[in-house]
Amino acid sequence: MHNAFFRCFTQSHNVTVSPPEWRISMTAVILGVRDIVALPAEVAPTRHWLHKLIADDHAAIIDDVVLLACEAVTNSIRHSDSGRHGAPGTITLVVSAIGDVIRVEVTDAGSATKVPHLIGDDPGAVNGRGLHLVDLLSGGRWGTSGEGGRTVWFEVATRQGG
């Protein structure tokens, strides 16, 4: 199955960016796909893989992209059914270039009881700042979908004003 997946997604594809006022046809190029065992020990190897994947072409935004991706993977491990209920499941990380943005999608098994959402921004809070970071560093270009599990995605502009 993975060979067919890679043959399909290593070529350019046309996508449409939402909301409607942004509807522009662009070419998406899948830069990399990584299946991750939903264990905390897998976050560091994923961070290194992602850094190596985009370092040469996107040095200006690498810290933001890696930070946000690791936050999304950690949230999947902590809050989705991929990281709970017995043996660990799988989380899939997809990194693509679409126009002037890098898009990262983190897909997990979802959860019947938890949905990703922004919570209060109490300065004394110990937890709950991750999606605030995603919102801030992506300029609000992030979201979720629930098809085939749950996907949290974000986009980071590769240049000012992107």
C-alpha positions as CSV (number, residue, x, y, z in Angstrom):
1,M,0.0,0.0,0.0
2,H,2.8,2.5,0.8
3,N,4.4,2.1,-2.6
4,A,1.2,3.1,-4.3
5,F,0.8,5.9,-1.9
6,F,4.2,7.3,-2.6
7,R,3.8,6.9,-6.4
8,C,0.6,8.8,-6.2
9,F,1.8,11.6,-3.9
10,T,5.3,12.3,-5.0
11,Q,4.0,13.9,-8.2
12,S,2.5,17.4,-8.4
13,H,-1.2,17.7,-7.8
14,N,-3.6,20.6,-8.1
15,V,-5.4,21.7,-5.0
16,T,-7.8,24.5,-4.1
17,V,-7.1,26.6,-1.0
18,S,-10.1,27.6,1.2
19,P,-11.9,29.9,2.3
20,P,-13.7,31.0,-0.9
21,E,-12.0,34.4,-1.1
22,W,-8.6,32.6,-1.3
23,R,-9.7,30.2,-4.1
24,I,-6.6,29.9,-6.2
25,S,-5.5,26.8,-8.1
26,M,-2.0,25.8,-7.1
27,T,0.3,22.8,-7.4
28,A,1.0,20.9,-4.2
29,V,4.2,18.9,-4.0
30,I,4.4,16.3,-1.3
31,L,7.9,16.7,0.3
32,G,7.6,13.8,2.7
33,V,5.4,11.3,4.5
34,R,6.3,9.7,7.8
35,D,4.3,7.1,9.7
36,I,5.0,7.5,13.5
37,V,4.3,5.0,16.3
38,A,2.2,6.9,18.8
39,L,4.8,6.9,21.6
40,P,6.5,10.0,23.1
41,A,10.0,8.6,22.3
42,E,9.1,9.0,18.6
43,V,8.8,12.8,18.7
44,A,12.6,13.4,18.7
45,P,13.3,11.2,15.6
46,T,10.3,12.9,13.9
47,R,11.8,16.3,14.7
48,H,15.1,15.3,13.2
49,W,13.5,13.8,10.1
50,L,11.4,17.0,9.5
51,H,14.4,19.3,10.0
52,K,16.5,17.3,7.5
53,L,13.5,17.2,5.0
54,I,13.0,21.0,4.8
55,A,16.3,22.6,6.0
56,D,17.9,23.2,2.6
57,D,15.0,24.9,1.0
58,H,13.1,26.5,3.9
59,A,15.7,27.6,6.5
60,A,13.9,30.8,7.3
61,I,10.8,29.0,8.7
62,I,12.3,25.7,9.8
63,D,12.1,26.4,13.5
64,D,8.4,27.4,13.3
65,V,7.5,24.4,11.2
66,V,9.3,21.9,13.3
67,L,8.0,23.3,16.6
68,L,4.4,23.3,15.4
69,A,4.7,19.8,13.8
70,C,6.1,18.4,17.0
71,E,3.3,20.0,19.0
72,A,0.7,18.5,16.7
73,V,2.3,15.0,17.0
74,T,2.6,15.3,20.8
75,N,-1.1,16.3,21.0
76,S,-2.0,13.2,18.8
77,I,0.0,11.0,21.2
78,R,-1.6,12.5,24.3
79,H,-5.2,13.1,23.2
80,S,-6.1,10.7,20.4
81,D,-7.0,7.1,20.3
82,S,-3.7,6.5,18.5
83,G,-1.8,7.1,21.7
84,R,-4.3,5.5,24.1
85,H,-6.2,2.3,24.7
86,G,-3.5,-0.4,24.9
87,A,-0.9,-0.8,22.1
88,P,0.1,2.4,20.4
89,G,-1.4,3.2,17.1
90,T,0.0,5.2,14.1
91,I,0.2,8.9,13.4
92,T,0.9,10.0,9.9
93,L,2.8,13.2,9.1
94,V,2.5,14.7,5.6
95,V,4.6,17.7,4.6
96,S,3.9,19.5,1.3
97,A,4.7,22.7,-0.4
98,I,1.8,24.6,-1.8
99,G,2.6,27.9,-3.5
100,D,4.3,30.1,-0.9
101,V,3.5,27.9,2.1
102,I,4.6,24.7,3.8
103,R,1.6,22.7,4.8
104,V,1.9,20.0,7.5
105,E,-0.9,17.5,8.2
106,V,-0.9,15.2,11.2
107,T,-3.5,12.4,11.0
108,D,-4.3,10.2,13.9
109,A,-7.1,7.8,15.0
110,G,-9.2,10.7,16.3
111,S,-11.1,10.5,19.6
112,A,-14.7,10.0,20.6
113,T,-14.3,12.4,23.5
114,K,-11.7,15.0,22.6
115,V,-11.7,17.5,19.8
116,P,-8.7,19.9,19.1
117,H,-9.7,23.4,20.1
118,L,-8.2,26.6,21.5
119,I,-8.6,27.0,25.3
120,G,-8.2,30.0,27.5
121,D,-4.9,31.7,27.4
122,D,-4.3,32.0,31.2
123,P,-0.7,33.1,31.7
124,G,-0.4,30.8,34.7
125,A,-1.6,27.7,32.8
126,V,0.7,24.7,32.8
127,N,-1.0,23.0,29.7
128,G,-3.0,24.1,26.7
129,R,-0.8,26.5,24.9
130,G,0.0,24.3,21.9
131,L,-2.8,25.3,19.6
132,H,-2.2,28.9,20.6
133,L,1.3,28.5,19.2
134,V,-0.1,26.9,16.1
135,D,-2.6,29.8,15.7
136,L,0.1,32.5,16.2
137,L,2.9,31.1,14.2
138,S,0.7,30.0,11.3
139,G,-1.1,33.4,11.1
140,G,-4.4,31.6,11.8
141,R,-3.9,29.2,8.8
142,W,-4.7,25.9,10.5
143,G,-7.7,23.6,11.1
144,T,-9.0,20.1,11.6
145,S,-10.9,17.5,9.6
146,G,-12.4,14.2,10.7
147,E,-12.3,12.0,7.6
148,G,-10.5,8.6,8.2
149,G,-9.5,9.6,11.8
150,R,-8.6,13.2,12.5
151,T,-6.2,15.5,10.8
152,V,-4.8,18.7,12.3
153,W,-3.1,20.8,9.6
154,F,-1.3,24.1,9.5
155,E,0.5,26.3,6.9
156,V,3.5,28.5,7.4
157,A,4.3,31.1,4.8
158,T,7.8,30.6,3.2
159,R,8.2,34.4,2.7
160,Q,6.8,37.6,4.3
161,G,3.2,38.2,3.3
162,G,2.7,34.6,2.0
